[in-house]
Structure formats: C-alpha cells, structure tokens
Amino acid sequence: MRYSKAVDGSESQLRFVVSIEFELGISDEPTLSYREARSYAFNGVRLDVYDRQMEQLSNIEFDTETEVPRLVGSAYLQLTTLRQVEELTKLLKFDGRGWF
C-alpha cells in the first residue's frame, strides 16, 4: 500500500510526490475480526520528481491544463518517522517566490 502527497503549484514546472509505503498483511485465521486480521509494516519513503512540461501563461504562471508530467527522478529516503516525512513535505512546499 502507498499513501502519497503531491507538492506542486501553477508557478512551477516541478511536482514532488512523497510516498509512504506499507505492506499489508492479512491473516486467514477465521476467528479474527476484520480489523484484527490486518497488520501493516512500514517499507519506506519514496520521493518522485516530475517535470510537468506545461505551457507558460504569464511570466510567473503555467497552464496546468496543458500538463504532460514526466518522471525525471526517484529515490528512497532514509526517513523512519512520520515527523520526518511531515518536515520533508514542509520543506518542499512552494512559498510564492520559488522552490526552496
């Protein structure tokens, strides 16, 4: 299983996608409830970078309707806690002046 959050905006050709990956285990023990029969194991955090290849609308904005995303980079990160993932997404957010 994968939970993903995209960080992008109309002011940038880049899109960052941070994904937390889990493995879902399902027990076939008939006496367990639905919830008890499922377990999750943390597999890691992945960062994908996309070139959105959009047409320019003005000096600062791009036309998101012309987007044709292309994956340009991907890496598994050495993050082990949810707090570290939250800090990463804060660092990647667009502030209105450009990407950090």
C-alpha positions in Angstrom: 0.0 0.0 0.0 1.1 3.5 -0.7 0.0 6.9 0.7 1.2 9.8 -1.5 1.1 13.5 -1.2 1.9 15.7 -4.2 3.5 19.1 -3.8 3.1 21.4 -6.8 1.6 24.7 -8.0 0.8 26.7 -11.1 4.0 28.7 -10.6 6.4 25.8 -11.1 7.1 23.1 -13.8 8.1 20.7 -10.9 6.0 18.3 -8.9 7.3 16.4 -5.9 5.5 13.3 -4.8 6.3 12.0 -1.3 5.0 8.4 -0.8 4.9 6.4 2.4 4.9 2.7 1.5 3.4 -0.1 3.7 3.0 -3.8 3.3 -0.5 -5.1 4.2 -0.6 -8.5 5.9 -3.9 -10.3 6.1 -4.4 -13.3 8.3 -6.6 -16.2 7.2 -7.4 -17.0 10.9 -11.3 -17.4 10.8 -11.7 -16.3 14.5 -10.2 -12.9 14.0 -12.3 -9.8 13.2 -11.7 -7.8 10.1 -9.5 -5.3 11.9 -7.6 -7.9 13.9 -6.7 -9.9 10.7 -4.9 -7.0 9.2 -1.4 -5.7 10.0 0.8 -3.1 8.4 4.6 -3.0 8.1 6.5 0.2 7.2 8.5 -0.3 4.0 10.0 3.2 3.4 9.5 6.7 2.0 10.0 7.4 -1.7 10.4 10.8 -3.4 9.5 11.2 -7.1 10.2 14.3 -9.1 8.2 15.2 -12.2 8.8 17.7 -15.0 5.2 18.8 -15.7 6.0 20.2 -19.2 3.3 22.9 -19.1 2.9 25.8 -21.4 3.6 29.2 -19.9 0.6 31.5 -19.3 2.5 34.6 -18.0 5.9 35.5 -16.5 5.0 33.6 -13.3 2.3 31.1 -14.1 2.0 27.9 -16.2 -1.2 26.5 -17.7 -1.9 23.4 -15.6 -4.4 22.1 -18.3 -1.5 21.6 -20.7 0.4 19.4 -18.2 2.1 16.3 -19.5 4.1 15.0 -16.5 7.3 13.1 -17.0 9.2 11.3 -14.1 12.7 12.7 -14.0 14.0 11.3 -10.7 13.1 8.9 -7.9 14.8 7.9 -4.7 14.1 6.1 -1.4 14.8 8.3 1.5 16.3 7.4 4.9 13.2 8.6 6.8 11.9 6.4 9.6 9.2 8.5 11.4 6.1 10.3 10.4 7.5 13.5 11.8 10.4 13.3 9.4 8.0 12.9 6.5 6.0 15.9 7.7 9.2 18.0 7.8 10.1 17.0 4.3 6.7 18.0 2.9 7.0 21.4 4.6 10.5 21.9 3.1 9.2 21.1 -0.4 6.1 23.4 -0.3 6.0 26.3 -2.7 6.2 29.7 -0.9 5.1 32.0 -3.7 8.6 33.1 -4.6 10.0 29.9 -5.9 11.0 26.4 -4.9 13.5 26.1 -2.0 
